[in-house]
Amino acid sequence: MKSLIVYYSYTGNTQKVAEALKGILSKKGEVDIFALEPEDESDSFFMQCVRAFRKKRASLKAMPPDVSGYDLICLGNPVWAFAPVPAMNTYIDSLKDLTGKEALCFITYGSGTGADRCLDTMDAELKKKGASKVGNFKVQQGEVKDKDLVEKKIRDKMPENMYNTG
Ligand SMILES: Cc1cc2nc3c(=O)[nH]c(=O)nc-3n(C[C@H](O)[C@H](O)[C@H](O)COP(=O)(O)O)c2cc1C
């Protein structure tokens, strides 16, 4: 099994979770990890919220590898204004056919407002693209530094039949 992790992280929380996920998946097969970097990200909290809430897309400096060589596609980002970030919207748009592939969405979040809405949005988009199973998990920003807890969440929230990560 070969996995691809594509994530966006503005302040590093989601990156830590992505790396923990890579550590777990690496025990079961080959894993590639790719950080989305927008060319046009605003550093204003307000503008970041507005753009995410309005489902804007971002121009990306580079695109991740084609998904055709992977069995499992993992997408991670922070919740911004109850929604995925513009860079993730762009990447999900670019995905063509995920038929026969499994998908795993993960988020980090602060207050938790809109966290489930964000995950539901990502799950629904990946199902529309044909992913056979979509698992997900979420990590609160204060939990990110607790590696054992993050790893437990990853293992607990992955569908058992998706990946045996034991
Ligand atoms: C622009 C912006 C909007 C945010 N909106 C939400 C939100 O709607 N709900 C929430 O629970 N957290 C929200 N947060 C908190 C982030 O989701 C949280 O801090 C996350 O862990 C950041 O991940 P990162 O370090 O990978 O960028 C927001 C943060 C930013 C910067």
The ligand as an SDF file (V2000), in Angstrom:
LIG
                    3D

 31 33  0  0  0  0  0  0  0  0999 V2000
   -7.9980   32.5050    9.7500 C   0  0  0  0  0  0  0  0  0  0  0  0
   -8.2910   31.4960   10.8330 C   0  0  0  0  0  0  0  0  0  0  0  0
   -9.5850   31.0380   11.0180 C   0  0  0  0  0  0  0  0  0  0  0  0
   -9.8730   30.0630   11.9810 C   0  0  0  0  0  0  0  0  0  0  0  0
  -11.1580   29.6070   12.1080 N   0  0  0  0  0  0  0  0  0  0  0  0
  -11.4250   28.6220   13.0010 C   0  0  0  0  0  0  0  0  0  0  0  0
  -12.7560   28.0860   13.1110 C   0  0  0  0  0  0  0  0  0  0  0  0
  -13.6970   28.4770   12.4030 O   0  0  0  0  0  0  0  0  0  0  0  0
  -12.9770   27.1020   14.0370 N   0  0  0  0  0  0  0  0  0  0  0  0
  -11.9730   26.6340   14.8430 C   0  0  0  0  0  0  0  0  0  0  0  0
  -12.2300   25.7530   15.6500 O   0  0  0  0  0  0  0  0  0  0  0  0
  -10.6950   27.1040   14.7330 N   0  0  0  0  0  0  0  0  0  0  0  0
  -10.4100   28.0780   13.8380 C   0  0  0  0  0  0  0  0  0  0  0  0
   -9.1130   28.5510   13.7110 N   0  0  0  0  0  0  0  0  0  0  0  0
   -8.0330   27.9420   14.5240 C   0  0  0  0  0  0  0  0  0  0  0  0
   -7.1760   26.9660   13.6710 C   0  0  0  0  0  0  0  0  0  0  0  0
   -7.9910   26.0190   12.9990 O   0  0  0  0  0  0  0  0  0  0  0  0
   -6.1900   26.2200   14.5630 C   0  0  0  0  0  0  0  0  0  0  0  0
   -5.3840   27.1230   15.2720 O   0  0  0  0  0  0  0  0  0  0  0  0
   -5.3240   25.2550   13.7590 C   0  0  0  0  0  0  0  0  0  0  0  0
   -4.7420   24.2980   14.6100 O   0  0  0  0  0  0  0  0  0  0  0  0
   -4.2100   25.9680   13.0080 C   0  0  0  0  0  0  0  0  0  0  0  0
   -3.4970   25.0130   12.2690 O   0  0  0  0  0  0  0  0  0  0  0  0
   -2.0640   25.2980   11.6040 P   0  0  0  0  0  0  0  0  0  0  0  0
   -1.1070   25.5850   12.7520 O   0  0  0  0  0  0  0  0  0  0  0  0
   -1.7270   24.0480   10.8990 O   0  0  0  0  0  0  0  0  0  0  0  0
   -2.1950   26.4770   10.7070 O   0  0  0  0  0  0  0  0  0  0  0  0
   -8.8270   29.5470   12.7940 C   0  0  0  0  0  0  0  0  0  0  0  0
   -7.5150   30.0450   12.6140 C   0  0  0  0  0  0  0  0  0  0  0  0
   -7.2420   30.9980   11.6520 C   0  0  0  0  0  0  0  0  0  0  0  0
   -5.8380   31.5060   11.4590 C   0  0  0  0  0  0  0  0  0  0  0  0
  1  2  1  0
  2  3  1  0
  2 30  2  0
  3  4  2  0
  4  5  1  0
  4 28  1  0
  5  6  2  0
  6  7  1  0
  6 13  1  0
  7  8  2  0
  7  9  1  0
  9 10  1  0
 10 11  2  0
 10 12  1  0
 12 13  2  0
 13 14  1  0
 14 15  1  0
 14 28  1  0
 15 16  1  0
 16 17  1  0
 16 18  1  0
 18 19  1  0
 18 20  1  0
 20 21  1  0
 20 22  1  0
 22 23  1  0
 23 24  1  0
 24 25  2  0
 24 26  1  0
 24 27  1  0
 28 29  2  0
 29 30  1  0
 30 31  1  0
M  END
$$$$
